[in-house]
Amino acid sequence: MKGQEDGNQGHGLSGAAAVTDSKRDPVVWSPELDAIIREGYSRGWSGAREAINKIQSLHSKWRSHNVWERAKELGFDQKYVQERPPWSAADDALLRDFAQEQSARMIARLLHRSERSVRWRFAKLGESCKVQDNYSQEDLARDLRVSPKTVRRWEEAGFLERRDGRITHESLRSSVASTLQK
C-alpha cells in the first residue's frame, strides 16, 4: 500500500492528502495500544481519560476522537467517555457537605465533573456555591476595626493567606498567636 501511495503521489492523484498525511502521525493500532484502551476503559470514566492521555503521550499528533473510535470498535460505547453518569444521592450529599466551604472548582475536581455542571447542580438543588467559610477582606477589616488597606498590607507582608479568594481562619490565628508571643 505504501508503494501505491508513492506511485499515486507521483501522478498527482492524492495531492492534498499526501501533504496532510506527511504532517500527521498515521493511526496504526497495535495490541499494546489496544491493551491500554481495554485496561483504562474497564476502570470507568477516569480510567478512559487516563488511557486517552497515555496514548496521546505516545502519539502526540493523535486526537482523542481516534481513541474513542478505536474504543468503540473494541466494544466500548463512545458515549461512555463523553457523558457522565447522572447525579447520585451521594454526589448531592458531597455537594451539600462542601457547599460554602470549598469552591465549585475544587468540588468539580473531587467529583470528576466540570465546574459548570457543579454550578448547575447547586442551582438545581437550590443551594449556593459561593464560598462562605473564612473571611472576605471587607468582613475582616470591619470585624477588626481596621481599614481594608491595612488588611491588604498584612496579606502582602505574608501574615494572612487566602484560599478560594478568602482569608483563612488558620492564617489569622497564627498571625494573632505570633503577635501575642512577641
MILUMDREN-65386 format. One record per residue: residue in one letter; z, y, x of N, C-alpha, C in turn. Coordinates in steps of 0.001 Angstrom, whole numbers, padded with zeros to 6 digits, always signed. Example, Ala and Ser with C-alpha at 12.3 -4.5 7.8 and 13.67 -1.06 7.14 Angstrom:
a+007800-005690+013190+007800-004500+012300+007800-003300+013200/s+007080-002250+012850+007140-001060+013670+007870+000030+012900/
This chain:
m+000000-001189+000826+000000+000000+000000+000000+001250+000868/k+000730+001192+001978+000774+002320+002899-000635+002603+003419/g-001360+001556+003766-002727+001727+004256-003624+002340+003204/q-003446+001947+001929-004232+002503+000848-003948+003990+000681/e-002665+004370+000788-002307+005774+000636-002941+006601+001740/d-002900+006055+002979-003502+006779+004093-004996+006944+003877/g-005629+005886+003385-007063+005955+003115-007383+006959+002030/n-006574+006996+000990-006792+007943-000098-006598+009378+000363/q-005629+009595+001258-005381+010947+001737-006600+011464+002494/g-007221+010579+003234-008406+010972+003985-009543+011402+003075/h-009614+010821+001876-010686+011143+000935-010274+012215-000052/g-009043+012734+000066-008590+013807-000818-008224+013340-002208/l-008004+012047-002405-007700+011558-003741-006262+011825-004169/s-005349+011941-003214-003967+012148-003616-003446+013512-003188/g-004256+014394-002721-003987+015766-002306-002550+016242-002362/a-002103+016814-003502-000766+017408-003639+000320+016352-003521/a+000060+015159-004007+001069+014099-003941+001402+013757-002503/a+000403+013799-001622+000641+013481-000217+001577+014502+000414/v+001410+015775+000058+002275+016825+000604+003698+016635+000116/t+003852+016360-001180+005191+016191-001735+005863+014941-001183/d+005109+013857-001028+005699+012620-000527+006205+012788+000900/s+005507+013589+001706+005943+013763+003088+007236+014569+003166/k+007529+015385+002148+008752+016183+002133+009936+015408+001590/r+009657+014373+000816+010724+013618+000168+010976+012306+000882/d+012227+011873+000802+012609+010561+001298+012213+009574+000202/p+011303+008638+000445+010881+007742-000630+012063+006916-001147/v+012082+006722-002447+013181+005988-003074+012854+004498-003037/v+013498+003807-002103+013342+002365-001962+014736+001757-002033/w+014939+000905-003038+016272+000340-003260+016468-000928-002451/s+017608-001016-001812+017964-002210-001043+019110-002916-001754/p+019361-004172-001423+020503-004874-002018+021836-004176-001726/e+021961-003535-000562+023192-002824-000211+023417-001637-001138/l+022338-000889-001438+022455+000255-002336+022770-000199-003760/d+022148-001307-004176+022457-001858-005493+023932-002267-005578/a+024460-002808-004485+025871-003204-004456+026782-001987-004600/i+026405-000872-003985+027194+000361-004122+027212+000810-005576/i+026061+000736-006223+025979+001131-007634+026828+000207-008495/r+026672-001100-008321+027441-002055-009137+028947-001861-008975/e+029387-001727-007715+030817-001569-007457+031333-000265-008060/g+030605+000818-007868+031039+002117-008375+031063+002167-009892/y+029981+001753-010505+029888+001818-011961+030885+000876-012636/s+031262-000211-011967+032233-001132-012569+033624-000502-012655/r+033877+000578-011856+035179+001242-011867+035245+002406-012841/g+034195+002633-013594+034242+003699-014590+033542+004960-014131/w+033804+006018-014873+033106+007279-014684+033300+007822-013276/s+034543+007869-012787+034781+008425-011449+034158+007537-010365/g+034169+006231-010565+033535+005321-009615+032032+005512-009568/a+031435+005770-010731+029998+006025-010780+029666+007296-010006/r+030485+008320-010175+030265+009574-009451+030396+009356-007939/e+031387+008550-007533+031566+008240-006118+030365+007474-005570/a+029834+006548-006366+028658+005787-005931+027461+006707-005735/i+027273+007627-006647+026171+008583-006531+026342+009427-005271/n+027557+009911-005045+027813+010732-003845+027578+009942-002570/k+028000+008676-002557+027835+007845-001361+026349+007612-001068/i+025593+007320-002112+024160+007087-001933+023468+008377-001494/q+023873+009503-002057+023268+010774-001659+023656+011159-000234/s+024816+010700+000235+025167+010980+001637+024295+010142+002583/l+023876+008965+002129+022995+008118+002938+021546+008592+002867/h+021161+009110+001714+019789+009581+001482+019874+010973+000871/s+019997+011974+001718+020279+013334+001263+019196+013939+000366/k+017981+013446+000443+016910+014016-000374+016789+013363-001750/w+017537+012296-001982+017510+011653-003289+018335+012477-004264/r+017942+012491-005495+018654+013215-006547+019456+012230-007390/s+020464+012751-008074+021336+011875-008857+020564+011132-009948/h+019505+011738-010482+018752+011044-011530+018111+009761-010996/n+017812+009707-009676+017281+008474-009096+018307+007353-009210/v+019558+007685-008960+020634+006688-009035+020870+006300-010490/w+020859+007291-011406+021057+006980-012826+019989+006013-013323/e+018737+006274-012928+017645+005401-013366+017823+003987-012822/r+018232+003884-011560+018449+002559-010972+019623+001859-011660/a+020670+002607-011954+021823+002024-012645+021408+001500-014021/k+020545+002229-014681+020057+001784-015992+019255+000491-015846/e+018432+000414-014782+017670-000815-014521+018594-001995-014244/l+019757-001706-013633+020717-002766-013314+021621-003111-014489/g+021424-002451-015625+022183-002787-016833+023292-001821-017185/f+023410-000717-016460+024409+000292-016789+023729+001387-017583/d+024374+001824-018659+023797+002830-019534+023861+004198-018866/q+022780+004951-018909+022717+006268-018289+023695+007238-018954/k+023920+007109-020256+024846+007996-020951+026260+007861-020392/y+026544+006716-019824+027879+006445-019292+028285+007477-018248/v+027368+007913-017430+027665+008864-016369+027665+010293-016907/q+026783+010598-017812+026624+011972-018258+027672+012400-019279/e+028240+011482-020027+029184+011840-021062+030553+011244-020772/r+031575+011972-021159+032945+011488-021009+033351+010807-022303/p+034312+009892-022223+034795+009274-023450+035499+010316-024313/p+035668+010030-025585+036332+011001-026459+037768+011269-026007/w+038294+012395-026424+039663+012760-026079+040631+011789-026727/s+041563+011294-025943+042552+010353-026454+043866+011075-026728/a+044788+010381-027385+046123+010937-027642+046839+011197-026312/a+046612+010330-025328+047236+010521-024007+046689+011780-023332/d+045374+012028-023472+044783+013248-022917+045395+014480-023576/d+045520+014430-024907+046109+015559-025627+047566+015776-025226/a+048309+014689-025019+049705+014807-024595+049793+015464-023219/l+048890+015074-022314+048880+015679-020989+048541+017160-021083/l+047588+017502-021934+047247+018907-022129+048467+019700-022578/r+049167+019162-023572+050338+019881-024103+051458+019968-023073/d+051619+018919-022273+052668+018938-021239+052413+020025-020204/f+051145+020186-019821+050816+021134-018768+050404+022503-019289/a+050313+022652-020617+049912+023935-021191+050869+025020-020725/q+050314+026131-020353+051037+027331-019937+051775+027172-018609/e+051664+026001-017960+052276+025813-016644+051220+025630-015555/q+050111+024995-015902+049022+024753-014952+047751+025391-015494/s+046876+025777-014600+045615+026397-015013+044704+025352-015653/a+043755+025838-016435+042769+024941-017049+041986+024204-015973/r+041735+024860-014850+041010+024229-013748+041796+023040-013200/m+043108+023205-013012+043944+022119-012480+044011+020958-013475/i+044160+021264-014739+044216+020212-015761+042882+019474-015820/a+041778+020208-015683+040451+019590-015684+040329+018586-014543/r+040851+018939-013376+040816+018008-012242+041620+016754-012536/l+042784+016917-013145+043632+015763-013459+042948+014805-014429/l+042214+015378-015385+041578+014566-016427+040134+014190-016101/h+039617+014629-014956+038213+014379-014581+037269+014887-015662/r+037541+016107-016101+036689+016766-017089+036351+018159-016586/s+035443+018819-017269+035095+020181-016859+036147+021156-017378/e+036252+022278-016692+037192+023317-017128+036817+023803-018525/r+035532+023894-018782+035058+024344-020098+035510+023395-021208/s+035426+022079-020963+035842+021128-022001+037346+021181-022219/v+038117+021446-021155+039572+021560-021309+039903+022791-022157/r+039239+023904-021877+039472+025119-022675+039087+024889-024135/w+037979+024181-024346+037542+023878-025707+038592+023032-026424/r+039152+022038-025724+040141+021156-026343+041429+021921-026661/f+041834+022815-025768+043001+023657-026055+042775+024443-027350/a+041591+025043-027479+041282+025826-028679+041279+024939-029916/k+040720+023749-029790+040665+022805-030918+042070+022406-031368/l+042994+022269-030403+044376+021896-030722+045224+023096-031138/g+044664+024296-031035+045412+025496-031393+046448+025884-030347/e+046230+025438-029123+047154+025735-028026+046550+026812-027138/s+047397+027472-026382+046926+028456-025410+046872+027802-024044/c+045809+028086-023303+045716+027537-021949+046074+028603-020916/k+046559+029741-021380+046947+030796-020458+048266+030416-019788/v+048291+030510-018473+049485+030135-017715+050594+031132-018018/q+051746+030635-018447+052881+031489-018764+054047+031264-017814/d+053972+030224-017007+055040+029924-016066+054981+030925-014920/n+056061+031125-014249+056173+032068-013144+056076+033503-013673/y+055753+034457-012825+055803+035869-013208+054472+036555-012980/s+054121+037432-013886+052999+038324-013595+053560+039460-012744/q+052693+040151-012072+053137+041251-011213+053858+042316-012047/e+053321+042624-013208+053917+043649-014068+055283+043219-014587/d+055389+041930-015012+056673+041434-015527+057751+041482-014451/l+057405+041066-013239+058381+041050-012157+058815+042475-011804/a+057862+043401-011746+058193+044802-011447+059128+045360-012511/r+058852+045058-013776+059699+045537-014869+061091+044936-014782/d+061168+043601-014563+062470+042928-014513+063325+043380-013334/l+062681+043645-012194+063424+044071-011003+063586+045587-010921/r+062983+046286-011892+063048+047754-011959+062510+048403-010682/v+061340+047903-010261+060607+048490-009143+059177+048728-009617/s+058406+049442-008820+057018+049707-009207+056146+048483-008891/p+055035+048320-009595+054097+047239-009269+053592+047344-007826/k+053498+048566-007319+053062+048766-005936+054054+048115-004966/t+055342+048197-005249+056362+047575-004409+056193+046055-004419/v+055923+045499-005589+055709+044048-005693+054486+043648-004894/r+053420+044453-004939+052215+044164-004145+052532+044187-002654/r+053338+045145-002221+053727+045210-000806+054504+043965-000401/w+055396+043487-001267+056162+042267-000969+055221+041080-000808/e+054197+041035-001656+053203+039958-001545+052441+040058-000222/e+052004+041255+000122+051256+041459+001363+052094+041104+002584/a+053402+041338+002487+054305+041031+003600+054621+039535+003667/g+054228+038792+002646+054449+037344+002659+055764+036907+002032/f+056486+037837+001385+057750+037488+000742+057531+036749-000574/l+056429+037060-001244+056130+036449-002542+054790+035726-002457/e+054697+034606-003161+053457+033828-003185+052977+033667-004621/r+051671+033501-004760+051074+033295-006079+050552+031868-006215/r+050618+031373-007438+049971+030123-007805+049355+030357-009165/d+048089+030061-009286+047342+030292-010520+047445+031744-010970/g+047443+032654-009999+047434+034072-010306+048789+034667-010658/r+049853+033874-010562+051177+034384-010919+052153+034153-009772/i+053135+035017-009669+054131+034941-008603+055096+033809-008928/t+055316+032931-007977+056103+031725-008235+057604+031994-008213/h+058318+031189-009010+059789+031242-009026+060328+030917-007635/e+059728+029900-006993+060208+029440-005695+060142+030536-004649/s+059037+031277-004604+058923+032327-003594+059910+033456-003861/l+060157+033744-005144+061142+034773-005477+062540+034320-005056/r+062881+033056-005361+064202+032521-004982+064394+032541-003473/s+063385+032081-002726+063535+032031-001271+063611+033442-000677/s+062884+034407-001261+062973+035782-000775+064355+036375-001023/v+064903+036102-002212+066237+036609-002544+067277+035935-001645/a+067144+034628-001439+068096+033887-000596+068058+034399+000835/s+066869+034642+001368+066776+035123+002749+067313+036544+002858/t+067145+037359+001809+067691+038719+001815+069208+038688+001776/l+069789+037803+000988+071248+037706+000872+071885+037182+002158/q+071159+036363+002894+071692+035805+004137+071752+036836+005246/k+070944+037876+005160+070894+038898+006220+072070+039781+006216/
